[in-house]
Amino acid sequence: MPEHAHNHHHAPGHSHSHSHSHTLSPDADRRWLRAALVLITAFMAVEVVIGFLARSLALISDAAHMLTDAASIVLALVAMRLAARPARGGYTYGLKRAEILSAQANGITLLVLSLWLGYEAITRLVSPPEVTGGLVLVTALAGVVVNIAAAWCISRANRSSLNVEGAYQHILTDLFGFIATAVAGAVVLTTGFARADAIASLVVVVLMLRAGTGLVRESGRIFMEAAPSGVDPDALGDHLVEVDQVVEVHDLHIWEITSGEPALSAHILVAPGGDCHAVRRCLHELLSLKYGITHATLQVDHVGELPRSGEVLHIAAGPDDAALAPPHCEGTHGPVHRPGPHDH
């Protein structure tokens, strides 16, 4: 008989095994995130002023990168608030993808800034202006201290949240930029080699390009409903069809509702007379334990079952004869998975 697995226990035969929470952990301490945000934004403003006074593009580049740090923390705070809102109206997933919209905007901004700073750095390599090395060195060292303090604040919050962990990692990468700027300031101060400032800014540009490209790529994958990174849908489908009594898997879709929240839907055909309830429970357990997918909707039918009449036509004697049965669905989406070797 048809079964749509969705373990919310709304009604018999409608279950959805959710062992996780779709909202961020209540243990995530917003005060620590706000403290980190205040540290970063305050120092960023000071750094911009000093960067112009010292005529240091490296400091201005670091300040631009700190702007993305601040944006990542704001994103985590906003995501906490939005994720707590229940799904309602036309937004059946709630507002979880606001995180992805912000990530994409953040990534695009990062790429645009890196292109501008890269152009300015190359220009200064050709014709380097005078740079106040001592001011650059002191400011960069202060930036290292501020980033360490901000990272410590975020580490006190709940890092099981992907948003918090992302902000934490983002700030850690910024340390490399400040270290490069400090080195450049020391070189300018001790040797007078002014081009060291432009070289340090190029290091920051590379970091910004890397971060921006990653944000745009990952947010684009989610918007295009691509499978989560590290999950091969073909291999997953082959794994599902290896479960006892399963003779075919098709209409297999894997996507991410938001970062770190994968979802799956599939049409499962079970051998005539098979226990579709037991198969469904086994598949949910496999998806949860092996792939970390706990949000799965499975339509389970017997081979030969007419979707509308509810009658089981025993047209296949067993799994080996499943290939002889007429197509259960016309125009299935994606490859069809059956036991044994087959093309995807």
C-alpha positions as YAML, in Angstrom:
chain: A
units: angstrom
residues:
- id: 1
  name: MET
  ca: [0.00, 0.00, 0.00]
- id: 2
  name: PRO
  ca: [1.24, 3.55, -0.58]
- id: 3
  name: GLU
  ca: [3.04, 5.15, 2.25]
- id: 4
  name: HIS
  ca: [4.50, 8.61, 2.66]
- id: 5
  name: ALA
  ca: [7.10, 8.45, 5.41]
- id: 6
  name: HIS
  ca: [7.12, 11.61, 7.43]
- id: 7
  name: ASN
  ca: [7.73, 10.98, 11.14]
- id: 8
  name: HIS
  ca: [5.79, 13.86, 12.75]
- id: 9
  name: HIS
  ca: [3.19, 11.34, 13.98]
- id: 10
  name: HIS
  ca: [0.33, 13.32, 12.49]
- id: 11
  name: ALA
  ca: [-1.60, 10.24, 11.45]
- id: 12
  name: PRO
  ca: [-1.13, 6.49, 11.07]
- id: 13
  name: GLY
  ca: [1.32, 5.64, 8.30]
- id: 14
  name: HIS
  ca: [2.63, 9.17, 8.15]
- id: 15
  name: SER
  ca: [5.89, 9.38, 10.00]
- id: 16
  name: HIS
  ca: [9.01, 11.43, 9.74]
- id: 17
  name: SER
  ca: [12.05, 10.44, 11.76]
- id: 18
  name: HIS
  ca: [13.49, 13.75, 12.92]
- id: 19
  name: SER
  ca: [16.27, 13.27, 15.43]
- id: 20
  name: HIS
  ca: [17.49, 16.81, 14.96]
- id: 21
  name: SER
  ca: [16.12, 20.28, 15.53]
- id: 22
  name: HIS
  ca: [15.58, 22.64, 12.60]
- id: 23
  name: THR
  ca: [16.28, 25.62, 14.82]
- id: 24
  name: LEU
  ca: [19.61, 26.67, 16.18]
- id: 25
  name: SER
  ca: [20.46, 25.32, 19.61]
- id: 26
  name: PRO
  ca: [19.03, 27.43, 22.45]
- id: 27
  name: ASP
  ca: [22.47, 27.17, 24.07]
- id: 28
  name: ALA
  ca: [23.91, 29.50, 21.42]
- id: 29
  name: ASP
  ca: [24.71, 32.64, 23.40]
- id: 30
  name: ARG
  ca: [23.88, 35.77, 21.44]
- id: 31
  name: ARG
  ca: [25.73, 37.93, 23.94]
- id: 32
  name: TRP
  ca: [29.08, 36.44, 22.95]
- id: 33
  name: LEU
  ca: [28.33, 36.96, 19.28]
- id: 34
  name: ARG
  ca: [27.36, 40.57, 19.91]
- id: 35
  name: ALA
  ca: [30.56, 41.10, 21.91]
- id: 36
  name: ALA
  ca: [32.63, 39.79, 18.99]
- id: 37
  name: LEU
  ca: [30.67, 42.00, 16.60]
- id: 38
  name: VAL
  ca: [31.35, 45.12, 18.69]
- id: 39
  name: LEU
  ca: [35.09, 44.32, 18.84]
- id: 40
  name: ILE
  ca: [35.37, 43.79, 15.10]
- id: 41
  name: THR
  ca: [33.30, 46.76, 13.93]
- id: 42
  name: ALA
  ca: [35.00, 49.18, 16.35]
- id: 43
  name: PHE
  ca: [38.48, 48.11, 15.29]
- id: 44
  name: MET
  ca: [37.47, 48.09, 11.62]
- id: 45
  name: ALA
  ca: [36.46, 51.76, 11.81]
- id: 46
  name: VAL
  ca: [39.74, 52.68, 13.50]
- id: 47
  name: GLU
  ca: [41.72, 50.64, 10.98]
- id: 48
  name: VAL
  ca: [40.16, 52.43, 7.99]
- id: 49
  name: VAL
  ca: [41.15, 55.82, 9.43]
- id: 50
  name: ILE
  ca: [44.71, 54.67, 10.22]
- id: 51
  name: GLY
  ca: [44.98, 52.99, 6.81]
- id: 52
  name: PHE
  ca: [44.33, 56.27, 5.03]
- id: 53
  name: LEU
  ca: [46.62, 58.19, 7.39]
- id: 54
  name: ALA
  ca: [49.45, 55.68, 6.90]
- id: 55
  name: ARG
  ca: [48.62, 55.34, 3.17]
- id: 56
  name: SER
  ca: [48.57, 51.57, 3.67]
- id: 57
  name: LEU
  ca: [46.47, 49.55, 1.25]
- id: 58
  name: ALA
  ca: [47.19, 46.44, 3.32]
- id: 59
  name: LEU
  ca: [45.39, 47.96, 6.32]
- id: 60
  name: ILE
  ca: [42.44, 49.01, 4.16]
- id: 61
  name: SER
  ca: [42.34, 45.48, 2.69]
- id: 62
  name: ASP
  ca: [42.28, 44.01, 6.19]
- id: 63
  name: ALA
  ca: [39.45, 46.37, 7.12]
- id: 64
  name: ALA
  ca: [37.46, 45.22, 4.08]
- id: 65
  name: HIS
  ca: [38.00, 41.62, 5.11]
- id: 66
  name: MET
  ca: [36.88, 42.46, 8.66]
- id: 67
  name: LEU
  ca: [33.69, 43.84, 7.15]
- id: 68
  name: THR
  ca: [32.92, 40.35, 5.89]
- id: 69
  name: ASP
  ca: [33.69, 38.99, 9.38]
- id: 70
  name: ALA
  ca: [31.13, 41.38, 10.84]
- id: 71
  name: ALA
  ca: [28.63, 40.36, 8.16]
- id: 72
  name: SER
  ca: [29.10, 36.69, 9.01]
- id: 73
  name: ILE
  ca: [28.35, 37.38, 12.68]
- id: 74
  name: VAL
  ca: [25.30, 39.47, 11.81]
- id: 75
  name: LEU
  ca: [24.20, 36.60, 9.58]
- id: 76
  name: ALA
  ca: [24.47, 34.16, 12.49]
- id: 77
  name: LEU
  ca: [22.44, 36.46, 14.75]
- id: 78
  name: VAL
  ca: [19.76, 37.01, 12.12]
- id: 79
  name: ALA
  ca: [19.62, 33.30, 11.32]
- id: 80
  name: MET
  ca: [19.03, 32.51, 14.99]
- id: 81
  name: ARG
  ca: [16.05, 34.84, 15.05]
- id: 82
  name: LEU
  ca: [14.60, 33.77, 11.70]
- id: 83
  name: ALA
  ca: [15.10, 30.05, 12.33]
- id: 84
  name: ALA
  ca: [13.07, 30.36, 15.52]
- id: 85
  name: ARG
  ca: [10.02, 31.49, 13.56]
- id: 86
  name: PRO
  ca: [7.58, 28.71, 12.67]
- id: 87
  name: ALA
  ca: [6.84, 27.90, 9.04]
- id: 88
  name: ARG
  ca: [3.58, 29.48, 7.99]
- id: 89
  name: GLY
  ca: [1.67, 30.63, 4.94]
- id: 90
  name: GLY
  ca: [3.46, 30.17, 1.65]
- id: 91
  name: TYR
  ca: [6.86, 29.78, 3.35]
- id: 92
  name: THR
  ca: [6.58, 26.09, 4.17]
- id: 93
  name: TYR
  ca: [10.24, 25.91, 5.20]
- id: 94
  name: GLY
  ca: [10.04, 29.13, 7.15]
- id: 95
  name: LEU
  ca: [12.72, 31.74, 6.41]
- id: 96
  name: LYS
  ca: [15.72, 29.46, 6.67]
- id: 97
  name: ARG
  ca: [17.08, 30.44, 3.27]
- id: 98
  name: ALA
  ca: [17.54, 34.04, 4.36]
- id: 99
  name: GLU
  ca: [20.95, 32.74, 5.47]
- id: 100
  name: ILE
  ca: [21.74, 31.68, 1.91]
- id: 101
  name: LEU
  ca: [20.62, 35.00, 0.42]
- id: 102
  name: SER
  ca: [22.90, 36.82, 2.84]
- id: 103
  name: ALA
  ca: [25.78, 34.43, 2.16]
- id: 104
  name: GLN
  ca: [25.49, 35.01, -1.58]
- id: 105
  name: ALA
  ca: [25.36, 38.79, -1.18]
- id: 106
  name: ASN
  ca: [28.34, 38.58, 1.18]
- id: 107
  name: GLY
  ca: [30.27, 36.47, -1.32]
- id: 108
  name: ILE
  ca: [29.56, 38.80, -4.25]
- id: 109
  name: THR
  ca: [30.59, 41.83, -2.19]
- id: 110
  name: LEU
  ca: [33.78, 40.05, -1.20]
- id: 111
  name: LEU
  ca: [34.64, 39.33, -4.84]
- id: 112
  name: VAL
  ca: [33.98, 42.92, -5.94]
- id: 113
  name: LEU
  ca: [36.13, 44.29, -3.10]
- id: 114
  name: SER
  ca: [38.93, 41.86, -3.91]
- id: 115
  name: LEU
  ca: [38.97, 42.96, -7.56]
- id: 116
  name: TRP
  ca: [39.22, 46.62, -6.59]
- id: 117
  name: LEU
  ca: [41.88, 46.01, -3.96]
- id: 118
  name: GLY
  ca: [43.80, 43.76, -6.36]
- id: 119
  name: TYR
  ca: [43.86, 46.52, -8.97]
- id: 120
  name: GLU
  ca: [45.04, 49.06, -6.39]
- id: 121
  name: ALA
  ca: [47.74, 46.67, -5.11]
- id: 122
  name: ILE
  ca: [49.13, 46.08, -8.61]
- id: 123
  name: THR
  ca: [49.14, 49.85, -9.22]
- id: 124
  name: ARG
  ca: [51.12, 50.37, -6.00]
- id: 125
  name: LEU
  ca: [53.58, 47.66, -6.97]
- id: 126
  name: VAL
  ca: [54.37, 49.65, -10.10]
- id: 127
  name: SER
  ca: [54.46, 53.00, -8.33]
- id: 128
  name: PRO
  ca: [54.65, 52.53, -4.55]
- id: 129
  name: PRO
  ca: [53.69, 55.49, -2.34]
- id: 130
  name: GLU
  ca: [55.39, 56.25, 0.94]
- id: 131
  name: VAL
  ca: [54.02, 54.06, 3.73]
- id: 132
  name: THR
  ca: [54.35, 54.71, 7.46]
- id: 133
  name: GLY
  ca: [55.73, 51.30, 8.44]
- id: 134
  name: GLY
  ca: [55.57, 51.78, 12.21]
- id: 135
  name: LEU
  ca: [51.89, 52.74, 12.14]
- id: 136
  name: VAL
  ca: [51.10, 49.76, 9.92]
- id: 137
  name: LEU
  ca: [52.99, 47.36, 12.20]
- id: 138
  name: VAL
  ca: [51.32, 48.56, 15.41]
- id: 139
  name: THR
  ca: [47.83, 48.54, 13.87]
- id: 140
  name: ALA
  ca: [48.26, 45.07, 12.39]
- id: 141
  name: LEU
  ca: [49.47, 43.66, 15.70]
- id: 142
  name: ALA
  ca: [46.45, 45.24, 17.40]
- id: 143
  name: GLY
  ca: [44.30, 43.58, 14.73]
- id: 144
  name: VAL
  ca: [45.76, 40.20, 15.61]
- id: 145
  name: VAL
  ca: [44.83, 40.75, 19.26]
- id: 146
  name: VAL
  ca: [41.30, 41.89, 18.35]
- id: 147
  name: ASN
  ca: [40.74, 38.86, 16.11]
- id: 148
  name: ILE
  ca: [41.95, 36.50, 18.83]
- id: 149
  name: ALA
  ca: [39.57, 38.16, 21.32]
- id: 150
  name: ALA
  ca: [36.65, 37.97, 18.85]
- id: 151
  name: ALA
  ca: [37.38, 34.31, 18.11]
- id: 152
  name: TRP
  ca: [37.42, 33.59, 21.85]
- id: 153
  name: CYS
  ca: [34.03, 35.29, 22.27]
- id: 154
  name: ILE
  ca: [32.48, 33.23, 19.49]
- id: 155
  name: SER
  ca: [34.04, 30.05, 20.83]
- id: 156
  name: ARG
  ca: [32.06, 30.63, 24.03]
- id: 157
  name: ALA
  ca: [28.81, 30.44, 22.04]
- id: 158
  name: ASN
  ca: [27.38, 27.17, 20.77]
- id: 159
  name: ARG
  ca: [29.65, 26.14, 17.91]
- id: 160
  name: SER
  ca: [27.42, 23.18, 17.02]
- id: 161
  name: SER
  ca: [25.52, 25.81, 15.02]
- id: 162
  name: LEU
  ca: [26.89, 25.94, 11.48]
- id: 163
  name: ASN
  ca: [26.34, 29.70, 11.40]
- id: 164
  name: VAL
  ca: [28.39, 30.24, 14.55]
- id: 165
  name: GLU
  ca: [31.10, 27.84, 13.38]
- id: 166
  name: GLY
  ca: [31.25, 29.61, 10.00]
- id: 167
  name: ALA
  ca: [31.71, 33.00, 11.69]
- id: 168
  name: TYR
  ca: [34.37, 31.48, 13.94]
- id: 169
  name: GLN
  ca: [36.34, 30.06, 11.01]
- id: 170
  name: HIS
  ca: [35.94, 33.30, 9.06]
- id: 171
  name: ILE
  ca: [37.59, 35.30, 11.84]
- id: 172
  name: LEU
  ca: [40.42, 32.79, 12.15]
- id: 173
  name: THR
  ca: [41.29, 33.15, 8.47]
- id: 174
  name: ASP
  ca: [41.42, 36.92, 8.93]
- id: 175
  name: LEU
  ca: [44.37, 36.40, 11.27]
- id: 176
  name: PHE
  ca: [46.53, 35.44, 8.29]
- id: 177
  name: GLY
  ca: [45.81, 38.78, 6.67]
- id: 178
  name: PHE
  ca: [46.82, 40.71, 9.77]
- id: 179
  name: ILE
  ca: [49.96, 38.64, 10.17]
- id: 180
  name: ALA
  ca: [50.91, 39.40, 6.55]
- id: 181
  name: THR
  ca: [50.23, 43.11, 7.13]
- id: 182
  name: ALA
  ca: [52.34, 43.09, 10.31]
- id: 183
  name: VAL
  ca: [55.20, 41.49, 8.41]
- id: 184
  name: ALA
  ca: [54.83, 44.14, 5.69]
- id: 185
  name: GLY
  ca: [54.89, 46.92, 8.28]
- id: 186
  name: ALA
  ca: [58.04, 45.50, 9.84]
- id: 187
  name: VAL
  ca: [59.71, 45.22, 6.42]
- id: 188
  name: VAL
  ca: [58.81, 48.82, 5.53]
- id: 189
  name: LEU
  ca: [59.98, 50.05, 8.94]
- id: 190
  name: THR
  ca: [63.34, 48.24, 8.87]
- id: 191
  name: THR
  ca: [64.25, 48.29, 5.18]
- id: 192
  name: GLY
  ca: [62.13, 51.02, 3.62]
- id: 193
  name: PHE
  ca: [60.83, 48.55, 1.00]
- id: 194
  name: ALA
  ca: [57.45, 50.23, 0.37]
- id: 195
  name: ARG
  ca: [56.23, 47.55, -2.05]
- id: 196
  name: ALA
  ca: [55.90, 45.15, 0.89]
- id: 197
  name: ASP
  ca: [52.59, 46.86, 1.73]
- id: 198
  name: ALA
  ca: [51.16, 46.12, -1.71]
- id: 199
  name: ILE
  ca: [52.41, 42.53, -1.55]
- id: 200
  name: ALA
  ca: [50.67, 42.08, 1.82]
- id: 201
  name: SER
  ca: [47.45, 43.49, 0.39]
- id: 202
  name: LEU
  ca: [47.65, 40.93, -2.44]
- id: 203
  name: VAL
  ca: [47.82, 38.19, 0.21]
- id: 204
  name: VAL
  ca: [44.60, 39.57, 1.70]
- id: 205
  name: VAL
  ca: [43.06, 39.75, -1.79]
- id: 206
  name: VAL
  ca: [43.78, 36.04, -2.32]
- id: 207
  name: LEU
  ca: [42.07, 35.24, 0.99]
- id: 208
  name: MET
  ca: [39.06, 37.36, 0.02]
- id: 209
  name: LEU
  ca: [38.82, 35.71, -3.41]
- id: 210
  name: ARG
  ca: [38.95, 32.28, -1.80]
- id: 211
  name: ALA
  ca: [36.25, 33.11, 0.76]
- id: 212
  name: GLY
  ca: [34.03, 34.94, -1.75]
- id: 213
  name: THR
  ca: [34.23, 32.18, -4.35]
- id: 214
  name: GLY
  ca: [33.36, 29.57, -1.73]
- id: 215
  name: LEU
  ca: [30.34, 31.54, -0.51]
- id: 216
  name: VAL
  ca: [28.97, 32.14, -4.01]
- id: 217
  name: ARG
  ca: [29.56, 28.53, -5.06]
- id: 218
  name: GLU
  ca: [27.94, 26.96, -2.00]
- id: 219
  name: SER
  ca: [24.98, 29.35, -1.93]
- id: 220
  name: GLY
  ca: [24.49, 28.78, -5.66]
- id: 221
  name: ARG
  ca: [24.42, 25.02, -5.14]
- id: 222
  name: ILE
  ca: [21.69, 25.39, -2.53]
- id: 223
  name: PHE
  ca: [19.61, 27.71, -4.71]
- id: 224
  name: MET
  ca: [19.96, 25.28, -7.63]
- id: 225
  name: GLU
  ca: [18.78, 22.42, -5.37]
- id: 226
  name: ALA
  ca: [22.05, 20.52, -5.86]
- id: 227
  name: ALA
  ca: [22.91, 17.59, -3.65]
- id: 228
  name: PRO
  ca: [24.98, 18.52, -0.57]
- id: 229
  name: SER
  ca: [28.73, 18.47, -1.03]
- id: 230
  name: GLY
  ca: [30.10, 15.00, -0.36]
- id: 231
  name: VAL
  ca: [26.85, 13.19, -1.21]
- id: 232
  name: ASP
  ca: [26.75, 11.25, -4.51]
- id: 233
  name: PRO
  ca: [23.06, 10.73, -5.43]
- id: 234
  name: ASP
  ca: [23.89, 7.80, -7.73]
- id: 235
  name: ALA
  ca: [25.84, 5.98, -5.02]
- id: 236
  name: LEU
  ca: [23.12, 6.76, -2.48]
- id: 237
  name: GLY
  ca: [20.42, 5.41, -4.82]
- id: 238
  name: ASP
  ca: [22.40, 2.21, -5.38]
- id: 239
  name: HIS
  ca: [22.76, 1.85, -1.61]
- id: 240
  name: LEU
  ca: [19.01, 2.24, -1.06]
- id: 241
  name: VAL
  ca: [18.14, -0.41, -3.65]
- id: 242
  name: GLU
  ca: [20.41, -2.90, -1.87]
- id: 243
  name: VAL
  ca: [17.95, -2.99, 1.04]
- id: 244
  name: ASP
  ca: [16.00, -6.26, 1.25]
- id: 245
  name: GLN
  ca: [12.67, -6.26, -0.66]
- id: 246
  name: VAL
  ca: [13.46, -3.02, -2.53]
- id: 247
  name: VAL
  ca: [13.29, -3.62, -6.29]
- id: 248
  name: GLU
  ca: [13.52, -0.07, -7.62]
- id: 249
  name: VAL
  ca: [14.26, 3.51, -6.55]
- id: 250
  name: HIS
  ca: [13.41, 6.45, -8.78]
- id: 251
  name: ASP
  ca: [12.43, 10.13, -8.53]
- id: 252
  name: LEU
  ca: [15.33, 10.46, -6.09]
- id: 253
  name: HIS
  ca: [15.96, 14.08, -5.09]
- id: 254
  name: ILE
  ca: [18.51, 15.32, -2.57]
- id: 255
  name: TRP
  ca: [18.89, 18.99, -1.70]
- id: 256
  name: GLU
  ca: [19.61, 21.35, 1.17]
- id: 257
  name: ILE
  ca: [16.89, 23.44, 2.79]
- id: 258
  name: THR
  ca: [19.65, 25.63, 4.16]
- id: 259
  name: SER
  ca: [23.31, 25.00, 5.01]
- id: 260
  name: GLY
  ca: [23.72, 21.84, 7.03]
- id: 261
  name: GLU
  ca: [20.07, 20.82, 6.67]
- id: 262
  name: PRO
  ca: [19.81, 18.18, 3.90]
- id: 263
  name: ALA
  ca: [16.51, 16.76, 2.70]
- id: 264
  name: LEU
  ca: [15.58, 13.84, 0.47]
- id: 265
  name: SER
  ca: [12.54, 12.50, -1.34]
- id: 266
  name: ALA
  ca: [12.24, 9.30, -3.38]
- id: 267
  name: HIS
  ca: [9.77, 6.81, -4.82]
- id: 268
  name: ILE
  ca: [10.49, 3.30, -3.56]
- id: 269
  name: LEU
  ca: [9.08, 0.14, -5.18]
- id: 270
  name: VAL
  ca: [8.86, -2.93, -2.94]
- id: 271
  name: ALA
  ca: [8.42, -6.53, -4.08]
- id: 272
  name: PRO
  ca: [4.77, -7.70, -4.11]
- id: 273
  name: GLY
  ca: [3.83, -8.96, -0.67]
- id: 274
  name: GLY
  ca: [6.79, -7.17, 0.93]
- id: 275
  name: ASP
  ca: [6.46, -5.23, 4.16]
- id: 276
  name: CYS
  ca: [6.59, -1.63, 2.99]
- id: 277
  name: HIS
  ca: [6.45, -0.34, 6.59]
- id: 278
  name: ALA
  ca: [9.57, -2.30, 7.55]
- id: 279
  name: VAL
  ca: [11.32, -1.21, 4.34]
- id: 280
  name: ARG
  ca: [10.53, 2.42, 5.01]
- id: 281
  name: ARG
  ca: [11.88, 2.22, 8.57]
- id: 282
  name: CYS
  ca: [15.05, 0.50, 7.34]
- id: 283
  name: LEU
  ca: [15.62, 3.14, 4.66]
- id: 284
  name: HIS
  ca: [15.16, 5.99, 7.15]
- id: 285
  name: GLU
  ca: [17.67, 4.41, 9.49]
- id: 286
  name: LEU
  ca: [20.18, 3.93, 6.66]
- id: 287
  name: LEU
  ca: [19.81, 7.54, 5.49]
- id: 288
  name: SER
  ca: [20.18, 8.89, 9.02]
- id: 289
  name: LEU
  ca: [23.15, 6.79, 10.13]
- id: 290
  name: LYS
  ca: [25.20, 6.67, 6.91]
- id: 291
  name: TYR
  ca: [24.37, 9.99, 5.24]
- id: 292
  name: GLY
  ca: [23.12, 12.17, 8.10]
- id: 293
  name: ILE
  ca: [19.85, 12.79, 6.24]
- id: 294
  name: THR
  ca: [17.03, 12.83, 8.78]
- id: 295
  name: HIS
  ca: [14.56, 14.89, 6.75]
- id: 296
  name: ALA
  ca: [13.41, 12.28, 4.22]
- id: 297
  name: THR
  ca: [10.04, 11.80, 2.53]
- id: 298
  name: LEU
  ca: [9.65, 8.35, 0.98]
- id: 299
  name: GLN
  ca: [6.70, 7.22, -1.14]
- id: 300
  name: VAL
  ca: [6.66, 3.44, -0.78]
- id: 301
  name: ASP
  ca: [4.58, 1.31, -3.18]
- id: 302
  name: HIS
  ca: [4.50, -2.30, -4.27]
- id: 303
  name: VAL
  ca: [5.61, -3.22, -7.78]
- id: 304
  name: GLY
  ca: [2.60, -3.22, -10.10]
- id: 305
  name: GLU
  ca: [0.45, -1.14, -7.79]
- id: 306
  name: LEU
  ca: [-1.80, 1.34, -9.50]
- id: 307
  name: PRO
  ca: [-1.24, 4.69, -7.79]
- id: 308
  name: ARG
  ca: [-4.91, 5.75, -8.00]
- id: 309
  name: SER
  ca: [-6.88, 2.53, -7.56]
- id: 310
  name: GLY
  ca: [-5.03, 1.18, -4.55]
- id: 311
  name: GLU
  ca: [-5.14, -2.32, -6.02]
- id: 312
  name: VAL
  ca: [-2.01, -4.44, -6.07]
- id: 313
  name: LEU
  ca: [-1.46, -6.17, -9.38]
- id: 314
  name: HIS
  ca: [0.94, -9.04, -8.73]
- id: 315
  name: ILE
  ca: [2.59, -8.74, -12.11]
- id: 316
  name: ALA
  ca: [6.09, -9.48, -10.82]
- id: 317
  name: ALA
  ca: [6.91, -12.62, -8.91]
- id: 318
  name: GLY
  ca: [9.90, -11.12, -7.15]
- id: 319
  name: PRO
  ca: [12.77, -8.66, -7.43]
- id: 320
  name: ASP
  ca: [14.32, -10.55, -10.32]
- id: 321
  name: ASP
  ca: [11.20, -9.97, -12.40]
- id: 322
  name: ALA
  ca: [10.88, -6.27, -11.55]
- id: 323
  name: ALA
  ca: [12.54, -5.25, -14.78]
- id: 324
  name: LEU
  ca: [9.77, -7.04, -16.70]
- id: 325
  name: ALA
  ca: [7.06, -4.91, -15.11]
- id: 326
  name: PRO
  ca: [5.74, -1.90, -17.01]
- id: 327
  name: PRO
  ca: [7.00, 1.49, -15.80]
- id: 328
  name: HIS
  ca: [5.37, 2.48, -12.52]
- id: 329
  name: CYS
  ca: [5.70, 6.18, -13.28]
- id: 330
  name: GLU
  ca: [5.86, 7.82, -16.67]
- id: 331
  name: GLY
  ca: [8.64, 10.34, -17.02]
- id: 332
  name: THR
  ca: [10.56, 9.67, -13.81]
- id: 333
  name: HIS
  ca: [12.97, 12.40, -12.76]
- id: 334
  name: GLY
  ca: [16.55, 11.24, -12.85]
- id: 335
  name: PRO
  ca: [18.03, 7.74, -13.13]
- id: 336
  name: VAL
  ca: [16.25, 4.55, -12.11]
- id: 337
  name: HIS
  ca: [18.08, 2.37, -9.59]
- id: 338
  name: ARG
  ca: [17.59, -1.39, -9.55]
- id: 339
  name: PRO
  ca: [19.54, -4.25, -7.92]
- id: 340
  name: GLY
  ca: [22.61, -5.34, -9.83]
- id: 341
  name: PRO
  ca: [24.70, -3.46, -12.43]
- id: 342
  name: HIS
  ca: [22.82, -0.72, -14.25]
- id: 343
  name: ASP
  ca: [23.43, 2.57, -16.03]
- id: 344
  name: HIS
  ca: [22.80, 5.88, -14.27]
...
